[in-house]
Amino acid sequence: MNSIKVVGIDLAKSVFQVCVWMSDGTVASNRKIPRNKLLDTLRQFPANTLIAMEACATSHYWGRTFKSIGLLVRLIPTQHVKAFTRHQKNDANDALAICEAALRPGIHFVTIKTVGQQDIKAFRSARQLMVEQRTAVANQARALAAEQGIELPVGIHILSQRLPELIEDPALDISPVLRGLLFSLLENLHLLDERIRSTEHNILALCQQLPKYKVLMTIPGVGPLIAAAFLSEVNAEQFTNGRQLSSWCGLVPKQRSSGGKNNLSSMTKNGNRDLRTLIIHGARSVMFWSQKRDDALGSWMKHLIERRGKMKATVALANKLTRIIWRLLTGSENFNINKAFATN
């Protein structure tokens, strides 16, 4: 019987491209469907029909929606779909490539995020934008002051302390226009500081509702933002072990092997860039106090620094912390962190 093997959907805002691939390898249809008719079209397919989409904007929403009507959903990382796109770039070819990628063995599919995870992710994205805006305001204030011969110190918090003194100091030879502009920029800095603190408070409130949050906070180097990032980005059940999670974060060596010769170089930097950056920053904070630790973790870090240097030891610690995070996320609440470092 010639049944539906996979349905590939190229997501869009208003018009979706839907490709139906049959079990005998033929394409039954590959046509555009408007947004208001998409669900009606998919309801006509049998239950448990495989629906494949790229992991992109709105994909998690549609994934939850399709699952609610009895369909199976696979979200495919974009880089895997691109490898199957042939000929010209258009919606029909993209939908067909999604069908092919969905059946490719060995692909690590993206787990559909819950509404709670997306709420935390939304606050994290909003906070990141505000941090970048605050940095831009501080750089502008520093550059405008430098145009009139005034050097301001590096650091946003120090800048916020020095700007009021600069604005109110009558001895400084700066124009009234610049004083007013610097005052306006200072107000923007204070406003962004307040909004960032409010957003962090909201992130903390959401994370405290999750049972794994307090467990993650017991890990050295893992603070509220790192714990929130892993809770919103990672579904630990999709990984067989901690090494898979660290590899997914791009914290393992890049392999260039051929002819039975194994060559390992710098870390791959695959996966989520923000997640990798945060866990490395957390490892760096732990590494800063390594000389004052007399436990198993401190001994492990000291020996690693002596053998490989501080920078490589920091990345190795980030790799190790990621594996520990996986152990705790998968339900190992009684996991002994010092014992993990003592065995290495």
Disulfide bonds with the S-S distance in Angstrom:
none
